[in-house]
């Protein structure tokens, strides 16, 4: 019976550091793209916030645009939301949105990307691919695409209203 040789501890450390670095860059990018937008965020800004060298953005993501794409792919994945009981979908969505209103989120990234044509194109593509198409399939006929589009409009408006009127407390008791 073949027993593989033990892993080199240095290799394992580098792999863990690479994963940690990649995650730190994604977190920093999410924060900055959600607060400053794509055009106003530099690679050095992201690297500084992540606590790493700016050349690592290119190493892990190819470019700022590649990092933006990877960040959006991560935040737009609605697969977990589509695992809930259909009868509780609306309630789950509202609870989820109320629970994360202070976190850097995809909505701000989507809105703030509009000023850069390349980022905007990436945003539209990934919104369709990672959110709208899976939601439309999950909703199914009749008119899954239309219903997904209307839901997107509703929850985008809900999130914008929550951000703009953050001084108002929204509670589950129905105030």
C-alpha positions as CSV (number, residue, x, y, z in Angstrom):
1,X,0.0,0.0,0.0
2,X,1.3,3.4,-1.0
3,X,1.6,6.1,1.6
4,X,2.2,9.6,0.3
5,X,5.2,11.4,1.7
6,X,4.3,13.9,4.5
7,X,3.6,17.4,3.2
8,X,6.3,20.0,3.5
9,X,5.3,22.4,6.3
10,X,6.7,25.3,4.3
11,X,4.4,24.4,1.3
12,X,1.4,24.2,3.6
13,X,2.3,27.5,5.2
14,X,2.6,29.2,1.8
15,X,-0.8,27.7,0.7
16,X,-2.5,29.0,3.9
17,X,-0.8,32.4,3.5
18,X,-2.0,32.6,-0.1
19,X,-5.5,31.8,0.9
20,X,-5.4,34.3,3.7
21,X,-3.9,37.0,1.4
22,X,-6.5,36.3,-1.3
23,X,-9.3,36.6,1.3
24,X,-7.8,39.8,2.8
25,X,-7.7,41.3,-0.7
26,X,-11.3,40.3,-1.4
27,X,-12.5,41.8,1.9
28,X,-10.6,45.0,1.4
29,X,-11.9,45.3,-2.2
30,X,-15.5,44.7,-1.0
31,X,-15.1,47.4,1.6
32,X,-13.6,50.0,-0.8
33,X,-15.6,49.2,-3.9
34,X,-18.8,49.5,-1.7
35,X,-17.8,52.8,-0.2
36,X,-15.7,54.6,-2.8
37,X,-16.7,52.9,-6.0
38,X,-14.5,51.2,-8.6
39,X,-13.2,54.4,-10.3
40,X,-12.1,56.0,-7.0
41,X,-10.4,52.9,-5.6
42,X,-6.8,52.2,-6.4
43,X,-4.9,48.9,-6.2
44,X,-2.6,50.4,-3.6
45,X,-5.6,51.5,-1.5
46,X,-6.9,47.9,-1.5
47,X,-3.5,46.4,-0.8
48,X,-2.9,48.8,2.1
49,X,-6.3,48.0,3.7
50,X,-5.5,44.3,3.2
51,X,-2.0,44.7,4.7
52,X,-0.2,43.3,1.7
53,X,2.0,44.4,-1.2
54,X,0.1,45.9,-4.1
55,X,1.8,43.5,-6.6
56,X,-0.2,40.7,-5.1
57,X,-3.4,42.0,-6.6
58,X,-1.9,41.2,-10.0
59,X,-0.6,37.9,-8.8
60,X,-4.0,36.6,-7.5
61,X,-6.5,38.5,-9.8
62,X,-4.6,39.7,-12.8
63,X,-5.7,43.3,-12.4
64,X,-8.0,45.7,-10.5
65,X,-10.8,44.7,-12.9
66,X,-10.1,41.0,-12.1
67,X,-10.3,41.7,-8.4
68,X,-13.6,43.6,-9.0
69,X,-15.0,40.6,-10.9
70,X,-13.9,38.1,-8.2
71,X,-15.4,40.4,-5.5
72,X,-18.7,40.7,-7.3
73,X,-18.8,36.9,-8.0
74,X,-18.5,36.4,-4.3
75,X,-21.1,38.9,-3.1
76,X,-23.7,38.2,-5.9
77,X,-23.9,34.5,-5.3
78,X,-27.5,34.0,-4.2
79,X,-27.4,30.2,-4.2
80,X,-27.8,30.0,-0.4
81,X,-30.9,32.2,-0.6
82,X,-32.4,29.8,-3.1
83,X,-32.1,26.9,-0.6
84,X,-34.8,28.2,1.7
85,X,-38.3,27.0,1.9
86,X,-40.3,28.7,-0.9
87,X,-43.1,29.6,1.6
88,X,-40.6,31.6,3.7
89,X,-38.7,33.2,0.9
90,X,-40.0,36.7,1.4
91,X,-39.5,36.6,5.1
92,X,-36.0,35.2,4.7
93,X,-35.0,38.0,2.2
94,X,-36.3,40.7,4.5
95,X,-34.6,39.3,7.5
96,X,-31.3,38.9,5.6
97,X,-31.4,42.4,4.3
98,X,-32.3,44.0,7.6
99,X,-29.5,42.0,9.3
100,X,-26.7,43.3,6.9
101,X,-27.6,46.9,6.3
102,X,-24.4,48.2,7.8
103,X,-22.1,45.8,6.0
104,X,-20.4,46.8,2.8
105,X,-22.7,45.2,0.2
106,X,-23.2,44.4,-3.4
107,X,-25.8,47.1,-3.9
108,X,-23.4,49.9,-3.3
109,X,-20.8,48.2,-5.6
110,X,-23.5,47.9,-8.3
111,X,-24.5,51.5,-8.1
112,X,-21.0,52.9,-7.7
113,X,-19.7,50.9,-10.7
114,X,-21.8,52.8,-13.1
115,X,-19.2,55.6,-13.5
116,X,-16.7,53.2,-15.1
117,X,-17.8,51.6,-18.4
118,X,-15.7,48.4,-18.0
119,X,-16.8,47.9,-14.3
120,X,-20.4,48.6,-15.3
121,X,-20.2,45.9,-18.1
122,X,-18.8,43.4,-15.6
123,X,-21.5,44.4,-13.1
124,X,-24.3,43.9,-15.6
125,X,-22.9,40.6,-16.7
126,X,-22.4,39.1,-13.2
127,X,-25.7,40.4,-11.9
128,X,-27.4,38.5,-14.7
129,X,-25.2,35.4,-14.4
130,X,-25.0,35.1,-10.6
131,X,-28.3,36.5,-9.4
132,X,-31.0,37.1,-12.0
133,X,-30.7,33.8,-14.0
134,X,-30.5,31.5,-11.0
135,X,-33.4,33.4,-9.4
136,X,-35.4,33.1,-12.6
137,X,-34.8,29.4,-12.8
138,X,-35.7,28.9,-9.2
139,X,-38.9,30.9,-9.6
140,X,-39.7,28.9,-12.8
141,X,-42.7,29.5,-15.1
142,X,-44.7,31.4,-15.7
143,X,-42.4,34.3,-16.5
144,X,-39.5,33.5,-14.1
145,X,-37.3,36.1,-15.8
146,X,-39.9,38.9,-15.4
147,X,-40.6,37.9,-11.8
148,X,-36.9,37.8,-11.0
149,X,-36.5,41.3,-12.5
150,X,-39.4,42.7,-10.5
151,X,-38.0,41.1,-7.3
152,X,-34.6,42.7,-8.1
153,X,-36.3,46.1,-8.4
154,X,-38.2,45.7,-5.2
155,X,-35.2,44.5,-3.1
156,X,-32.9,47.1,-4.6
157,X,-35.4,49.8,-3.6
158,X,-35.8,48.3,-0.2
159,X,-32.1,48.3,0.4
160,X,-31.6,51.9,-0.9
161,X,-34.5,53.1,1.4
162,X,-32.9,51.3,4.4
163,X,-29.6,53.0,3.7
164,X,-31.1,56.5,3.1
165,X,-33.4,56.3,6.1
166,X,-31.0,54.5,8.5
167,X,-32.1,56.8,11.3
168,X,-35.4,55.1,11.3
169,X,-35.5,51.8,13.1
170,X,-37.2,49.0,11.2
171,X,-38.3,46.3,13.4
172,X,-39.9,42.9,12.9
173,X,-42.8,43.9,15.1
174,X,-44.2,45.9,12.2
175,X,-43.6,49.6,13.2
